[in-house]
Amino acid sequence: MTPEAISALELTRIALEFVRFTNTFWGVIATVTIALLGWVFGSNKKWVFIQRVATSVAYGLIACINCLAQLRFNDLINASIADLKAMSASHPEIANLHAQLTHLGTLEDWVIVLIYAVIATAVIVITLRQNQFVHQG
């Protein structure tokens, strides 16, 4: 499909839908992280080892799957932006859009992976050490 086969408005809508999906991925990982940390810190009794490991593995899988999906949608967003840039370059009536598109893009893949890795590592360490220092009353 050539850029002329789709209107700038349709392409913008598609790009915004991709952005909505990536925002959903950030929202999912934030919600899961907050819920897990609330559960870990709110628990009054020490979890057995298998519970801590299973919870950590499950969280790690959720974070990995979410990160990979995020990276795929970022590629789609960047492709949409590139098509919009190409389309807007040849249409002087949308010169302002073209000027804004030259500075637009997503975070680099390595930054996204780093964010997920740091957060996931911290949460997994906290989960594995859950209530390690419970005081007997």
C-alpha positions as CSV (number, residue, x, y, z in Angstrom):
1,M,0.0,0.0,0.0
2,T,1.4,3.4,-1.0
3,P,1.1,6.4,1.3
4,E,-1.4,7.9,-1.2
5,A,-3.6,4.9,-0.8
6,I,-4.7,6.1,2.7
7,S,-5.5,9.6,3.8
8,A,-3.5,11.5,6.3
9,L,-6.5,11.6,8.6
10,E,-6.9,7.8,8.4
11,L,-3.2,7.3,9.0
12,T,-3.3,9.7,12.0
13,R,-6.2,7.7,13.5
14,I,-4.3,4.5,13.0
15,A,-1.2,5.9,14.7
16,L,-3.2,7.3,17.6
17,E,-4.8,3.8,18.0
18,F,-1.3,2.3,18.3
19,V,-0.4,5.0,20.9
20,R,-3.6,4.0,22.8
21,F,-2.4,0.4,22.9
22,T,1.0,1.3,24.1
23,N,-0.5,3.5,26.9
24,T,-2.6,0.4,27.8
25,F,0.6,-1.6,28.1
26,W,2.1,0.9,30.5
27,G,-1.1,1.0,32.4
28,V,-1.3,-2.8,32.7
29,I,2.3,-3.1,34.1
30,A,1.7,-0.2,36.5
31,T,-1.5,-1.8,37.8
32,V,0.0,-5.2,38.2
33,T,3.1,-3.8,39.9
34,I,1.1,-1.7,42.3
35,A,-1.2,-4.6,43.1
36,L,1.6,-7.0,43.7
37,L,3.6,-4.6,45.9
38,G,0.4,-3.9,47.9
39,W,-0.1,-7.6,48.4
40,V,3.6,-8.1,49.4
41,F,3.7,-5.2,51.8
42,G,0.2,-5.8,53.1
43,S,0.8,-9.4,54.0
44,N,1.3,-10.0,57.7
45,K,2.6,-13.5,57.5
46,K,5.7,-14.8,55.8
47,W,5.1,-16.5,52.5
48,V,6.4,-19.9,51.9
49,F,9.3,-20.1,49.4
50,I,7.2,-21.6,46.6
51,Q,4.7,-18.8,46.8
52,R,7.4,-16.2,46.5
53,V,9.0,-18.0,43.6
54,A,5.7,-18.6,41.8
55,T,4.7,-15.0,42.2
56,S,8.0,-13.7,41.0
57,V,8.0,-16.0,38.0
58,A,4.5,-15.0,37.1
59,Y,5.3,-11.3,37.4
60,G,8.5,-11.7,35.4
61,L,6.5,-13.4,32.6
62,I,3.9,-10.7,32.6
63,A,6.6,-8.0,32.4
64,C,8.4,-9.8,29.5
65,I,5.2,-10.3,27.5
66,N,4.1,-6.8,28.1
67,C,7.5,-5.4,27.1
68,L,7.6,-7.4,23.9
69,A,4.1,-6.2,23.0
70,Q,5.2,-2.6,23.8
71,L,8.2,-2.9,21.5
72,R,6.1,-4.3,18.6
73,F,3.5,-1.5,18.9
74,N,6.3,1.1,19.1
75,D,7.6,-0.2,15.7
76,L,4.1,0.3,14.3
77,I,3.9,3.8,15.8
78,N,7.3,4.7,14.3
79,A,6.2,3.3,10.9
80,S,3.0,5.3,11.0
81,I,4.9,8.4,11.9
82,A,7.4,7.8,9.0
83,D,4.5,7.4,6.6
84,L,2.9,10.6,7.9
85,K,6.2,12.4,7.5
86,A,6.5,11.3,3.9
87,M,2.9,12.1,3.2
88,S,3.0,15.6,4.8
89,A,6.3,16.5,3.1
90,S,4.6,16.7,-0.3
91,H,1.6,18.7,1.0
92,P,2.3,22.3,1.8
93,E,-1.2,22.7,3.3
94,I,-0.2,20.6,6.2
95,A,3.3,22.0,6.7
96,N,2.7,22.6,10.4
97,L,2.0,18.9,10.9
98,H,5.2,18.0,9.0
99,A,7.2,20.3,11.2
100,Q,5.9,18.6,14.3
101,L,6.4,15.1,13.0
102,T,10.1,15.7,12.4
103,H,10.5,15.7,16.2
104,L,8.1,12.9,17.1
105,G,8.9,9.3,17.9
106,T,8.8,6.7,20.6
107,L,11.4,5.9,23.2
108,E,14.3,3.8,21.9
109,D,13.8,0.1,22.3
110,W,16.8,-0.2,24.7
111,V,15.2,2.5,27.0
112,I,11.9,0.6,27.2
113,V,13.7,-2.7,27.9
114,L,15.8,-1.0,30.6
115,I,12.7,0.5,32.3
116,Y,11.0,-2.9,32.3
117,A,14.2,-4.7,33.5
118,V,14.8,-2.2,36.4
119,I,11.2,-2.3,37.6
120,A,10.8,-6.1,37.2
121,T,14.1,-6.8,39.0
122,A,13.1,-4.5,41.9
123,V,9.7,-6.1,42.2
124,I,11.0,-9.6,42.0
125,V,13.7,-9.0,44.6
126,I,11.1,-7.4,46.9
127,T,8.8,-10.3,46.3
128,L,11.5,-12.9,47.0
129,R,12.4,-11.2,50.2
130,Q,8.8,-10.7,51.2
131,N,8.4,-10.4,55.0
132,Q,11.9,-11.8,55.5
133,F,12.2,-9.9,58.7
134,V,8.8,-10.6,60.3
135,H,9.0,-9.9,64.1
136,Q,7.3,-12.4,66.4
137,G,4.9,-10.5,68.6
